[in-house]
């Protein structure tokens, strides 16, 4: 467990290796990918909302399928890869992409975003599909070389994400008869599994280290039960099983995850923003499964559940982990100020607004949608403004990374 902690906590040991060989942004994976993901998140959602509401119609590629795909395989995947490049080095002690290798991967991700907007769909699919295998290979290599079997499951999940992405493109290109939303929903649930596993490892530790006097209760058997329940409910929710059975399995998953989460004592973290943002974001996972249960039996729209899992959980955890990782790996203290608090409040307000848009009265839909967009974009833009200088400059302690 301590190896996971090391990605977030600033190191205090001295290090004689001070890099002068390249621009600091290419020193470690979190730097370019966090910055690119935040910029793209801040810009892409307003583009989609403007197109969706009919304010802007000059870009025919900006469809609902594009929006779903780019939020997951654009924004979220970039953050995951940036995190894993950084964590992988800490877990194994072996180098992950830097310098030209890292720059090439970041540029290829960016080319993929441009291709999804401007290139012919078949070419865009080829460019976009190639990124995840190219980025996953260095992670697999260091895990394999170091014998780190504990985290090898992440390679399997990245492979499943690649398969989901391929099915999405096949559906969009009419190579198969399938709603493109289905592989996107599968990808969301795969990422929820990643969040659940990594979150269960680090959130209790960050809570104990960051909030004096709080000792979260962790039962390994309950962790295993929660992951198992999430996997079963996830498979059920994208399958043709009877609606009542899907609802039951999703509700059970929500109950097990909520029970585990309650033992982490989230109510005692309210005075520590760097910790409560992780708890609050994680709480959207059981809520999302409860909503999936209700949507399976037709009581609420399914979009409410999917946006609870994406805007509430994913985006909240992304901002919480990006701020924490950046502070720790640029040699700064793990302390938050007004900028971080504003980011956290904005993204959570945006999550509430987006879920409300799906659940509320039709007359309030457009207003709630615009509020959610403004909160989302403002949160990520604030990250770019406040943390961009950290990501573009060398560590303040002169260490590598």
C-alpha positions as a LaTeX table, in Angstrom:
\begin{tabular}{lrrr}
\hline
Residue & $x$ (\AA) & $y$ (\AA) & $z$ (\AA) \\
\hline
Unk1 & 0.00 & 0.00 & 0.00 \\
Unk2 & 2.79 & 2.41 & 0.72 \\
Unk3 & 3.88 & 2.27 & $-2.92$ \\
Unk4 & 0.56 & 3.80 & $-3.91$ \\
Unk5 & 0.93 & 6.47 & $-1.28$ \\
Unk6 & 4.26 & 7.56 & $-2.74$ \\
Unk7 & 2.66 & 8.92 & $-5.89$ \\
Unk8 & 0.85 & 11.53 & $-3.90$ \\
Unk9 & 3.09 & 12.48 & $-1.01$ \\
Unk10 & 6.09 & 14.82 & $-1.50$ \\
Unk11 & 9.39 & 13.11 & $-0.82$ \\
Unk12 & 11.78 & 14.57 & 1.70 \\
Unk13 & 14.99 & 12.70 & 0.87 \\
Unk14 & 17.67 & 14.60 & $-0.99$ \\
Unk15 & 18.48 & 13.68 & $-4.58$ \\
Unk16 & 21.51 & 14.79 & $-6.52$ \\
Unk17 & 19.87 & 14.21 & $-9.90$ \\
Unk18 & 18.71 & 17.60 & $-11.18$ \\
Unk19 & 17.46 & 17.51 & $-14.72$ \\
Unk20 & 18.54 & 20.10 & $-17.24$ \\
Unk21 & 18.18 & 17.93 & $-20.33$ \\
Unk22 & 14.65 & 18.82 & $-21.41$ \\
Unk23 & 11.74 & 21.07 & $-20.69$ \\
Unk24 & 10.21 & 20.15 & $-17.33$ \\
Unk25 & 6.85 & 19.36 & $-18.93$ \\
Unk26 & 8.40 & 16.21 & $-20.44$ \\
Unk27 & 9.90 & 15.09 & $-17.13$ \\
Unk28 & 7.05 & 12.77 & $-16.08$ \\
Unk29 & 3.74 & 11.61 & $-17.52$ \\
Unk30 & 1.36 & 13.55 & $-15.30$ \\
Unk31 & 2.65 & 16.91 & $-16.55$ \\
Unk32 & 1.59 & 17.00 & $-20.23$ \\
Unk33 & $-1.41$ & 14.70 & $-19.90$ \\
Unk34 & $-3.00$ & 16.52 & $-16.96$ \\
Unk35 & $-2.55$ & 19.86 & $-18.72$ \\
Unk36 & $-3.88$ & 18.61 & $-22.07$ \\
Unk37 & $-6.82$ & 16.83 & $-20.45$ \\
Unk38 & $-7.83$ & 19.91 & $-18.44$ \\
Unk39 & $-7.59$ & 22.21 & $-21.46$ \\
Unk40 & $-9.62$ & 19.84 & $-23.60$ \\
Unk41 & $-12.22$ & 19.32 & $-20.86$ \\
Unk42 & $-12.67$ & 23.07 & $-20.44$ \\
Unk43 & $-13.13$ & 23.66 & $-24.20$ \\
Unk44 & $-14.93$ & 20.60 & $-25.51$ \\
Unk45 & $-18.04$ & 20.69 & $-23.34$ \\
Unk46 & $-19.02$ & 24.27 & $-24.30$ \\
Unk47 & $-18.55$ & 23.25 & $-27.95$ \\
Unk48 & $-20.93$ & 20.32 & $-27.49$ \\
Unk49 & $-23.54$ & 22.31 & $-25.54$ \\
Unk50 & $-23.49$ & 25.09 & $-28.14$ \\
Unk51 & $-24.03$ & 22.52 & $-30.89$ \\
Unk52 & $-26.69$ & 20.64 & $-28.91$ \\
Unk53 & $-28.70$ & 23.79 & $-28.16$ \\
Unk54 & $-28.46$ & 25.00 & $-31.74$ \\
Unk55 & $-26.25$ & 27.98 & $-31.05$ \\
Unk56 & $-23.50$ & 26.67 & $-33.29$ \\
Unk57 & $-23.88$ & 24.24 & $-36.18$ \\
Unk58 & $-20.74$ & 24.63 & $-38.29$ \\
Unk59 & $-19.10$ & 21.43 & $-37.01$ \\
Unk60 & $-21.10$ & 18.35 & $-38.05$ \\
Unk61 & $-18.70$ & 15.97 & $-36.28$ \\
Unk62 & $-19.81$ & 17.38 & $-32.91$ \\
Unk63 & $-22.59$ & 14.90 & $-32.21$ \\
Unk64 & $-23.86$ & 13.13 & $-29.10$ \\
Unk65 & $-21.60$ & 10.19 & $-29.99$ \\
Unk66 & $-18.60$ & 12.54 & $-30.25$ \\
Unk67 & $-19.43$ & 14.09 & $-26.88$ \\
Unk68 & $-19.70$ & 10.73 & $-25.12$ \\
Unk69 & $-16.55$ & 9.40 & $-26.73$ \\
Unk70 & $-14.36$ & 12.45 & $-26.12$ \\
Unk71 & $-15.31$ & 12.80 & $-22.47$ \\
Unk72 & $-14.17$ & 9.22 & $-21.85$ \\
Unk73 & $-11.51$ & 8.44 & $-24.46$ \\
Unk74 & $-10.28$ & 12.02 & $-24.63$ \\
Unk75 & $-10.37$ & 13.57 & $-21.16$ \\
Unk76 & $-10.53$ & 10.60 & $-18.78$ \\
Unk77 & $-8.08$ & 8.36 & $-20.64$ \\
Unk78 & $-5.49$ & 11.15 & $-20.77$ \\
Unk79 & $-5.67$ & 11.55 & $-17.00$ \\
Unk80 & $-5.47$ & 7.78 & $-16.42$ \\
Unk81 & $-2.39$ & 7.47 & $-18.63$ \\
Unk82 & $-0.72$ & 10.47 & $-17.00$ \\
Unk83 & $-1.42$ & 8.98 & $-13.58$ \\
Unk84 & $-0.21$ & 5.49 & $-14.52$ \\
Unk85 & 3.01 & 6.76 & $-16.10$ \\
Unk86 & 3.71 & 8.55 & $-12.83$ \\
Unk87 & 2.52 & 5.77 & $-10.52$ \\
Unk88 & 4.22 & 3.09 & $-12.58$ \\
Unk89 & 7.63 & 4.61 & $-11.93$ \\
Unk90 & 6.92 & 4.73 & $-8.20$ \\
Unk91 & 5.53 & 1.19 & $-8.08$ \\
Unk92 & 8.44 & $-0.36$ & $-9.95$ \\
Unk93 & 11.42 & 2.00 & $-9.68$ \\
Unk94 & 11.75 & 1.73 & $-13.47$ \\
Unk95 & 11.49 & 4.61 & $-15.95$ \\
Unk96 & 8.24 & 5.36 & $-17.74$ \\
Unk97 & 8.08 & 7.58 & $-20.87$ \\
Unk98 & 9.86 & 10.95 & $-20.68$ \\
Unk99 & 11.40 & 13.37 & $-23.15$ \\
Unk100 & 10.73 & 12.56 & $-26.81$ \\
Unk101 & 8.80 & 9.37 & $-26.03$ \\
Unk102 & 6.41 & 11.21 & $-23.73$ \\
Unk103 & 6.14 & 14.14 & $-26.12$ \\
Unk104 & 5.32 & 11.78 & $-28.97$ \\
Unk105 & 2.54 & 10.09 & $-27.02$ \\
Unk106 & 1.08 & 13.42 & $-25.90$ \\
Unk107 & 1.15 & 14.71 & $-29.47$ \\
Unk108 & $-0.50$ & 11.53 & $-30.73$ \\
Unk109 & $-3.30$ & 11.95 & $-28.17$ \\
Unk110 & $-3.74$ & 15.53 & $-29.37$ \\
Unk111 & $-3.76$ & 14.44 & $-33.02$ \\
Unk112 & $-6.49$ & 11.98 & $-32.07$ \\
Unk113 & $-8.64$ & 14.80 & $-30.68$ \\
Unk114 & $-8.16$ & 16.84 & $-33.86$ \\
Unk115 & $-8.90$ & 13.79 & $-36.00$ \\
Unk116 & $-12.16$ & 13.14 & $-34.16$ \\
Unk117 & $-13.19$ & 16.71 & $-35.01$ \\
Unk118 & $-11.89$ & 17.12 & $-38.55$ \\
Unk119 & $-10.68$ & 13.89 & $-40.19$ \\
Unk120 & $-12.75$ & 11.33 & $-42.11$ \\
Unk121 & $-14.35$ & 8.94 & $-39.59$ \\
Unk122 & $-12.32$ & 5.90 & $-40.69$ \\
Unk123 & $-9.02$ & 7.78 & $-40.36$ \\
Unk124 & $-10.08$ & 9.28 & $-37.05$ \\
Unk125 & $-10.89$ & 5.80 & $-35.78$ \\
Unk126 & $-7.44$ & 4.47 & $-36.70$ \\
Unk127 & $-5.62$ & 7.36 & $-35.05$ \\
Unk128 & $-7.78$ & 7.29 & $-31.93$ \\
Unk129 & $-7.68$ & 3.50 & $-31.53$ \\
Unk130 & $-3.89$ & 3.36 & $-31.69$ \\
Unk131 & $-3.31$ & 5.64 & $-28.71$ \\
Unk132 & $-4.27$ & 3.33 & $-25.84$ \\
Unk133 & $-2.10$ & 0.37 & $-26.98$ \\
Unk134 & 0.85 & 2.72 & $-27.55$ \\
Unk135 & 0.40 & 4.24 & $-24.08$ \\
Unk136 & $-0.33$ & 0.96 & $-22.28$ \\
Unk137 & 2.77 & $-0.83$ & $-23.58$ \\
Unk138 & 5.32 & 1.12 & $-21.46$ \\
Unk139 & 3.16 & 0.53 & $-18.36$ \\
Unk140 & 2.98 & $-3.20$ & $-19.10$ \\
Unk141 & 6.74 & $-3.31$ & $-19.73$ \\
Unk142 & 7.73 & $-1.86$ & $-16.35$ \\
Unk143 & 5.16 & $-3.95$ & $-14.45$ \\
Unk144 & 6.35 & $-7.11$ & $-16.20$ \\
Unk145 & 10.05 & $-6.31$ & $-15.78$ \\
Unk146 & 9.66 & $-5.59$ & $-12.08$ \\
Unk147 & 7.38 & $-8.55$ & $-11.40$ \\
Unk148 & 4.66 & $-6.22$ & $-10.14$ \\
Unk149 & 1.72 & $-8.60$ & $-10.50$ \\
Unk150 & $-0.45$ & $-6.65$ & $-8.07$ \\
Unk151 & $-1.12$ & $-3.89$ & $-10.61$ \\
Unk152 & $-1.12$ & $-6.01$ & $-13.77$ \\
Unk153 & $-4.94$ & $-6.01$ & $-13.70$ \\
Unk154 & $-4.74$ & $-2.42$ & $-14.95$ \\
Unk155 & $-3.28$ & $-3.64$ & $-18.25$ \\
Unk156 & $-6.25$ & $-5.97$ & $-18.67$ \\
Unk157 & $-8.64$ & $-3.10$ & $-18.00$ \\
Unk158 & $-6.82$ & $-0.86$ & $-20.48$ \\
Unk159 & $-7.15$ & $-3.67$ & $-23.04$ \\
Unk160 & $-10.88$ & $-3.86$ & $-22.33$ \\
Unk161 & $-11.14$ & $-0.11$ & $-22.80$ \\
Unk162 & $-9.43$ & $-0.50$ & $-26.18$ \\
Unk163 & $-11.98$ & $-3.16$ & $-27.15$ \\
Unk164 & $-14.84$ & $-0.90$ & $-26.07$ \\
Unk165 & $-13.36$ & 1.93 & $-28.13$ \\
Unk166 & $-13.05$ & $-0.35$ & $-31.18$ \\
Unk167 & $-16.68$ & $-1.41$ & $-30.84$ \\
Unk168 & $-17.73$ & 2.24 & $-30.58$ \\
Unk169 & $-15.93$ & 3.14 & $-33.81$ \\
Unk170 & $-17.32$ & 0.05 & $-35.55$ \\
Unk171 & $-20.83$ & 1.13 & $-34.55$ \\
Unk172 & $-20.29$ & 4.72 & $-35.71$ \\
Unk173 & $-18.90$ & 3.49 & $-39.04$ \\
Unk174 & $-21.92$ & 1.17 & $-39.43$ \\
Unk175 & $-19.68$ & $-1.88$ & $-39.51$ \\
Unk176 & $-21.90$ & $-3.41$ & $-36.83$ \\
Unk177 & $-25.50$ & $-2.72$ & $-35.82$ \\
Unk178 & $-25.20$ & $-1.37$ & $-32.31$ \\
Unk179 & $-26.04$ & 1.79 & $-30.40$ \\
Unk180 & $-22.69$ & 3.61 & $-29.93$ \\
Unk181 & $-23.75$ & 4.50 & $-26.39$ \\
Unk182 & $-23.45$ & 0.86 & $-25.29$ \\
Unk183 & $-19.63$ & 0.56 & $-25.61$ \\
Unk184 & $-19.30$ & 4.01 & $-24.02$ \\
Unk185 & $-21.36$ & 2.81 & $-21.05$ \\
Unk186 & $-19.14$ & $-0.27$ & $-20.87$ \\
Unk187 & $-16.06$ & 1.98 & $-20.84$ \\
Unk188 & $-17.55$ & 4.09 & $-18.05$ \\
Unk189 & $-18.09$ & 0.99 & $-15.93$ \\
Unk190 & $-14.54$ & $-0.25$ & $-16.59$ \\
Unk191 & $-13.24$ & 3.10 & $-15.35$ \\
Unk192 & $-15.52$ & 2.82 & $-12.31$ \\
Unk193 & $-13.78$ & $-0.47$ & $-11.51$ \\
Unk194 & $-10.39$ & 1.28 & $-11.76$ \\
Unk195 & $-11.65$ & 4.06 & $-9.48$ \\
Unk196 & $-13.00$ & 1.55 & $-7.00$ \\
Unk197 & $-9.79$ & $-0.45$ & $-6.73$ \\
Unk198 & $-7.36$ & 2.47 & $-6.62$ \\
Unk199 & $-9.70$ & 4.56 & $-4.45$ \\
Unk200 & $-9.99$ & 1.78 & $-1.89$ \\
Unk201 & $-6.21$ & 1.64 & $-1.67$ \\
Unk202 & $-5.45$ & 5.33 & $-1.35$ \\
Unk203 & $-8.46$ & 7.19 & 0.09 \\
Unk204 & $-8.27$ & 5.54 & 3.54 \\
Unk205 & $-4.51$ & 6.23 & 3.66 \\
Unk206 & $-4.91$ & 9.85 & 2.59 \\
Unk207 & $-7.63$ & 10.22 & 5.21 \\
Unk208 & $-5.50$ & 8.81 & 8.00 \\
Unk209 & $-2.47$ & 10.87 & 6.96 \\
Unk210 & $-4.34$ & 14.09 & 6.25 \\
Unk211 & $-6.97$ & 14.25 & 8.99 \\
Unk212 & $-5.53$ & 13.94 & 12.52 \\
Unk213 & $-7.28$ & 11.42 & 14.73 \\
Unk214 & $-9.20$ & 9.70 & 11.94 \\
Unk215 & $-8.49$ & 6.01 & 11.36 \\
Unk216 & $-10.65$ & 4.60 & 8.55 \\
Unk217 & $-11.81$ & 1.02 & 9.00 \\
Unk218 & $-10.78$ & $-1.24$ & 6.13 \\
Unk219 & $-11.88$ & $-4.86$ & 5.81 \\
Unk220 & $-10.15$ & $-6.74$ & 2.96 \\
Unk221 & $-13.15$ & $-9.06$ & 2.60 \\
Unk222 & $-15.45$ & $-6.05$ & 2.19 \\
Unk223 & $-13.13$ & $-4.55$ & $-0.42$ \\
Unk224 & $-13.26$ & $-7.80$ & $-2.39$ \\
Unk225 & $-17.03$ & $-7.98$ & $-2.01$ \\
Unk226 & $-17.46$ & $-4.40$ & $-3.23$ \\
Unk227 & $-15.32$ & $-4.95$ & $-6.34$ \\
Unk228 & $-17.10$ & $-8.22$ & $-7.10$ \\
Unk229 & $-20.50$ & $-6.57$ & $-6.72$ \\
Unk230 & $-19.47$ & $-3.69$ & $-8.99$ \\
Unk231 & $-18.21$ & $-6.05$ & $-11.70$ \\
Unk232 & $-21.37$ & $-8.20$ & $-11.59$ \\
Unk233 & $-23.68$ & $-5.16$ & $-11.63$ \\
Unk234 & $-21.67$ & $-3.57$ & $-14.43$ \\
Unk235 & $-21.91$ & $-6.67$ & $-16.61$ \\
Unk236 & $-25.62$ & $-6.90$ & $-15.87$ \\
Unk237 & $-26.34$ & $-3.26$ & $-16.71$ \\
Unk238 & $-25.02$ & $-3.62$ & $-20.28$ \\
Unk239 & $-26.60$ & $-7.03$ & $-20.85$ \\
Unk240 & $-30.10$ & $-8.08$ & $-22.00$ \\
Unk241 & $-30.98$ & $-9.52$ & $-18.59$ \\
Unk242 & $-34.47$ & $-8.86$ & $-17.17$ \\
Unk243 & $-34.86$ & $-5.33$ & $-15.87$ \\
Unk244 & $-35.80$ & $-6.46$ & $-12.37$ \\
Unk245 & $-32.64$ & $-8.55$ & $-12.08$ \\
Unk246 & $-30.46$ & $-5.69$ & $-13.33$ \\
Unk247 & $-32.08$ & $-3.38$ & $-10.78$ \\
Unk248 & $-31.49$ & $-5.88$ & $-7.97$ \\
Unk249 & $-27.82$ & $-6.40$ & $-8.84$ \\
Unk250 & $-27.16$ & $-2.66$ & $-9.19$ \\
Unk251 & $-28.91$ & $-1.93$ & $-5.89$ \\
Unk252 & $-26.86$ & $-4.63$ & $-4.15$ \\
Unk253 & $-23.65$ & $-3.14$ & $-5.57$ \\
Unk254 & $-24.68$ & 0.29 & $-4.33$ \\
Unk255 & $-25.34$ & $-1.07$ & $-0.83$ \\
Unk256 & $-22.02$ & $-2.92$ & $-0.56$ \\
Unk257 & $-19.97$ & 0.02 & $-1.86$ \\
Unk258 & $-21.84$ & 2.42 & 0.44 \\
Unk259 & $-21.18$ & 0.18 & 3.46 \\
Unk260 & $-17.47$ & 0.09 & 2.69 \\
Unk261 & $-17.39$ & 3.84 & 2.06 \\
Unk262 & $-19.11$ & 4.66 & 5.37 \\
Unk263 & $-16.33$ & 2.88 & 7.28 \\
Unk264 & $-13.82$ & 5.37 & 5.87 \\
Unk265 & $-15.45$ & 8.07 & 8.06 \\
Unk266 & $-16.07$ & 10.64 & 5.30 \\
Unk267 & $-17.99$ & 12.95 & 7.65 \\
Unk268 & $-14.78$ & 13.65 & 9.58 \\
Unk269 & $-12.91$ & 15.01 & 6.55 \\
Unk270 & $-14.96$ & 18.17 & 5.99 \\
Unk271 & $-12.18$ & 20.45 & 7.22 \\
Unk272 & $-9.64$ & 19.07 & 4.73 \\
Unk273 & $-10.59$ & 19.84 & 1.10 \\
Unk274 & $-7.80$ & 17.71 & $-0.38$ \\
Unk275 & $-9.38$ & 14.71 & 1.36 \\
Unk276 & $-13.10$ & 15.46 & 1.30 \\
Unk277 & $-13.12$ & 15.94 & $-2.47$ \\
Unk278 & $-12.02$ & 12.29 & $-2.81$ \\
Unk279 & $-14.70$ & 11.10 & $-0.39$ \\
Unk280 & $-17.47$ & 13.18 & $-1.92$ \\
Unk281 & $-16.54$ & 12.10 & $-5.45$ \\
Unk282 & $-16.33$ & 8.45 & $-4.41$ \\
Unk283 & $-19.81$ & 8.72 & $-2.87$ \\
Unk284 & $-21.23$ & 9.23 & $-6.36$ \\
Unk285 & $-20.31$ & 5.61 & $-7.21$ \\
Unk286 & $-22.90$ & 3.94 & $-4.92$ \\
Unk287 & $-25.34$ & 6.72 & $-5.80$ \\
Unk288 & $-24.76$ & 6.00 & $-9.48$ \\
Unk289 & $-25.52$ & 2.31 & $-9.01$ \\
Unk290 & $-28.68$ & 3.11 & $-7.09$ \\
Unk291 & $-29.70$ & 5.33 & $-10.01$ \\
Unk292 & $-28.86$ & 2.56 & $-12.48$ \\
Unk293 & $-31.20$ & 0.32 & $-10.48$ \\
Unk294 & $-34.00$ & 2.88 & $-10.66$ \\
Unk295 & $-33.43$ & 3.49 & $-14.37$ \\
Unk296 & $-33.51$ & $-0.26$ & $-15.10$ \\
Unk297 & $-37.12$ & $-0.40$ & $-13.94$ \\
Unk298 & $-38.03$ & 2.85 & $-15.65$ \\
Unk299 & $-38.35$ & 5.15 & $-12.65$ \\
Unk300 & $-35.70$ & 7.66 & $-13.76$ \\
Unk301 & $-33.85$ & 8.40 & $-17.01$ \\
Unk302 & $-30.64$ & 6.43 & $-17.44$ \\
Unk303 & $-28.74$ & 9.64 & $-18.27$ \\
Unk304 & $-29.03$ & 10.68 & $-14.61$ \\
Unk305 & $-27.16$ & 7.54 & $-13.54$ \\
Unk306 & $-24.45$ & 7.83 & $-16.21$ \\
Unk307 & $-23.81$ & 11.49 & $-15.40$ \\
Unk308 & $-23.67$ & 10.69 & $-11.67$ \\
Unk309 & $-20.88$ & 8.22 & $-12.44$ \\
Unk310 & $-19.06$ & 10.53 & $-14.87$ \\
Unk311 & $-19.46$ & 14.14 & $-13.76$ \\
Unk312 & $-19.92$ & 13.36 & $-10.06$ \\
Unk313 & $-17.47$ & 10.53 & $-9.54$ \\
Unk314 & $-14.96$ & 10.61 & $-12.42$ \\
Unk315 & $-14.57$ & 14.35 & $-12.79$ \\
Unk316 & $-14.46$ & 14.88 & $-9.03$ \\
Unk317 & $-11.82$ & 12.18 & $-8.52$ \\
Unk318 & $-9.89$ & 13.49 & $-11.52$ \\
Unk319 & $-9.63$ & 16.98 & $-10.06$ \\
Unk320 & $-8.91$ & 15.64 & $-6.58$ \\
Unk321 & $-6.13$ & 13.36 & $-7.79$ \\
Unk322 & $-4.71$ & 15.81 & $-10.34$ \\
Unk323 & $-4.31$ & 18.52 & $-7.71$ \\
Unk324 & $-2.83$ & 16.11 & $-5.19$ \\
Unk325 & $-0.45$ & 14.45 & $-7.66$ \\
Unk326 & 0.70 & 17.77 & $-9.06$ \\
Unk327 & 1.41 & 19.25 & $-5.65$ \\
Unk328 & 3.31 & 16.18 & $-4.47$ \\
Unk329 & 5.28 & 15.61 & $-7.65$ \\
Unk330 & 6.31 & 19.21 & $-8.10$ \\
Unk331 & 7.77 & 19.29 & $-4.59$ \\
Unk332 & 5.02 & 21.39 & $-3.01$ \\
Unk333 & 3.20 & 20.90 & 0.27 \\
Unk334 & $-0.12$ & 19.07 & 0.17 \\
Unk335 & $-2.09$ & 22.16 & 1.09 \\
Unk336 & $-5.10$ & 23.67 & $-0.62$ \\
Unk337 & $-6.11$ & 27.28 & $-1.08$ \\
Unk338 & $-8.98$ & 29.21 & $-2.62$ \\
Unk339 & $-8.30$ & 27.90 & $-6.14$ \\
Unk340 & $-8.56$ & 24.24 & $-5.14$ \\
Unk341 & $-11.67$ & 24.83 & $-3.04$ \\
Unk342 & $-13.30$ & 26.63 & $-5.96$ \\
Unk343 & $-12.45$ & 23.77 & $-8.35$ \\
Unk344 & $-13.91$ & 21.18 & $-6.01$ \\
Unk345 & $-17.10$ & 23.12 & $-5.33$ \\
Unk346 & $-17.59$ & 23.94 & $-9.01$ \\
Unk347 & $-17.26$ & 20.35 & $-10.22$ \\
Unk348 & $-19.61$ & 19.03 & $-7.55$ \\
Unk349 & $-22.14$ & 21.78 & $-8.24$ \\
Unk350 & $-21.89$ & 20.92 & $-11.92$ \\
Unk351 & $-22.57$ & 17.25 & $-11.12$ \\
Unk352 & $-25.69$ & 18.13 & $-9.17$ \\
Unk353 & $-26.86$ & 20.44 & $-11.95$ \\
Unk354 & $-26.30$ & 17.81 & $-14.65$ \\
Unk355 & $-28.13$ & 15.09 & $-12.74$ \\
Unk356 & $-30.90$ & 17.58 & $-11.97$ \\
Unk357 & $-31.18$ & 18.33 & $-15.69$ \\
Unk358 & $-32.04$ & 14.68 & $-16.27$ \\
Unk359 & $-34.35$ & 14.36 & $-13.29$ \\
Unk360 & $-35.98$ & 17.80 & $-13.19$ \\
Unk361 & $-38.87$ & 19.40 & $-14.99$ \\
Unk362 & $-38.41$ & 19.80 & $-18.77$ \\
Unk363 & $-38.69$ & 23.58 & $-18.39$ \\
Unk364 & $-35.54$ & 23.57 & $-16.24$ \\
Unk365 & $-33.54$ & 21.24 & $-18.49$ \\
Unk366 & $-31.75$ & 23.84 & $-20.58$ \\
Unk367 & $-30.93$ & 26.08 & $-17.62$ \\
Unk368 & $-29.56$ & 23.15 & $-15.61$ \\
Unk369 & $-27.54$ & 22.00 & $-18.60$ \\
Unk370 & $-25.95$ & 25.42 & $-19.05$ \\
Unk371 & $-25.18$ & 25.69 & $-15.32$ \\
Unk372 & $-23.54$ & 22.25 & $-15.39$ \\
Unk373 & $-21.46$ & 23.23 & $-18.41$ \\
Unk374 & $-20.33$ & 26.50 & $-16.86$ \\
Unk375 & $-19.34$ & 24.78 & $-13.62$ \\
Unk376 & $-17.48$ & 21.98 & $-15.42$ \\
Unk377 & $-15.56$ & 24.29 & $-17.74$ \\
Unk378 & $-14.78$ & 26.79 & $-14.99$ \\
Unk379 & $-13.38$ & 24.05 & $-12.74$ \\
Unk380 & $-11.02$ & 22.70 & $-15.40$ \\
Unk381 & $-10.08$ & 26.17 & $-16.64$ \\
Unk382 & $-9.19$ & 27.12 & $-13.08$ \\
Unk383 & $-6.97$ & 24.04 & $-12.88$ \\
Unk384 & $-5.17$ & 25.16 & $-16.04$ \\
Unk385 & $-4.68$ & 28.67 & $-14.69$ \\
Unk386 & $-3.61$ & 27.68 & $-11.17$ \\
Unk387 & $-1.70$ & 24.48 & $-11.91$ \\
Unk388 & $-0.42$ & 25.12 & $-15.42$ \\
Unk389 & 2.64 & 26.98 & $-14.04$ \\
Unk390 & 3.37 & 24.05 & $-11.69$ \\
Unk391 & 3.19 & 21.57 & $-14.56$ \\
Unk392 & 5.34 & 23.68 & $-16.89$ \\
Unk393 & 8.12 & 24.40 & $-14.38$ \\
Unk394 & 10.73 & 22.21 & $-12.73$ \\
Unk395 & 10.11 & 20.86 & $-9.25$ \\
Unk396 & 10.72 & 23.47 & $-6.59$ \\
Unk397 & 13.02 & 21.05 & $-4.71$ \\
Unk398 & 15.19 & 20.36 & $-7.79$ \\
Unk399 & 14.33 & 16.67 & $-7.87$ \\
Unk400 & 13.58 & 14.57 & $-10.92$ \\
Unk401 & 10.04 & 14.40 & $-12.26$ \\
\hline
\end{tabular}
